């Protein structure tokens, strides 16, 4: 790509929720927040330091049913289109 400016990216941290068959103690919002808090702690970053987020879930059986990305635009997780 001659003349194109390189777009740099980095994985700063990761966060996962507790692995159990069922979580009765927390909502989907709470699960997303738990993963976000752990990723921020892992990276030593704050919300304002983050430009993009990649969300994953397992198993893929829940694709289209369990959509944690919908819960990222919460007051405590200010997701925007940057």
C-alpha positions in Angstrom: 0.0 0.0 0.0 2.3 2.7 -1.2 1.5 6.1 0.3 -1.1 4.7 2.7 -0.8 5.5 6.4 -0.4 2.5 8.5 -3.3 1.9 10.9 -1.8 0.5 14.1 -3.8 -1.6 16.6 -2.9 -3.4 19.8 -4.6 -5.7 22.3 -4.2 -3.9 25.6 -6.0 -6.3 27.8 -8.6 -9.1 28.0 -11.5 -9.7 30.4 -13.6 -12.7 30.8 -16.5 -13.6 33.0 -16.5 -16.5 35.5 -16.9 -19.8 33.7 -20.0 -21.6 35.1 -23.0 -23.2 33.4 -25.5 -20.6 34.7 -25.1 -17.2 36.4 -28.1 -16.4 38.6 -26.2 -13.6 40.4 -25.9 -11.2 37.5 -27.8 -9.8 34.5 -26.4 -9.6 30.9 -25.6 -6.0 31.6 -23.6 -7.2 34.7 -21.8 -9.8 32.7 -20.7 -7.3 30.1 -19.6 -4.9 32.8 -17.7 -7.7 34.6 -15.7 -8.4 31.4 -15.1 -4.7 30.7 -13.8 -4.1 34.2 -11.5 -7.1 34.0 -10.1 -6.0 30.6 -9.5 -2.5 31.8 -7.8 -3.8 35.0 -5.7 -6.2 32.9 -4.6 -3.3 30.6 -4.2 -0.6 33.2 -6.4 1.6 31.0 -9.5 3.8 31.6 -12.6 4.1 29.4 -11.2 7.2 27.7 -8.1 5.4 26.6 -10.0 2.9 24.4 -10.8 3.5 20.7 -12.3 0.1 19.8 -13.6 -3.0 21.5 -13.8 -6.6 20.2 -16.5 -8.8 21.8 -16.5 -12.5 21.7 -18.8 -15.1 23.2 -18.9 -18.9 23.4 -20.4 -21.1 22.2 -21.4 -19.8 18.8 -24.7 -21.7 19.3 -25.9 -18.4 20.9 -25.1 -16.2 17.9 -28.1 -13.9 17.4 -29.6 -14.9 20.7 -27.1 -13.7 23.2 -25.8 -10.4 21.9 -23.6 -8.7 24.6 -22.6 -6.0 22.1 -26.0 -4.5 22.6 -25.3 -3.9 26.3 -22.1 -1.9 25.6 -23.9 1.4 25.0 -24.7 1.9 28.7 -24.0 4.9 30.8 -21.2 3.0 32.5 -19.7 1.8 29.2 -19.8 4.7 26.8 -19.7 3.0 23.4 -19.6 5.4 20.5 -18.8 5.2 16.8 -15.3 6.5 16.5 
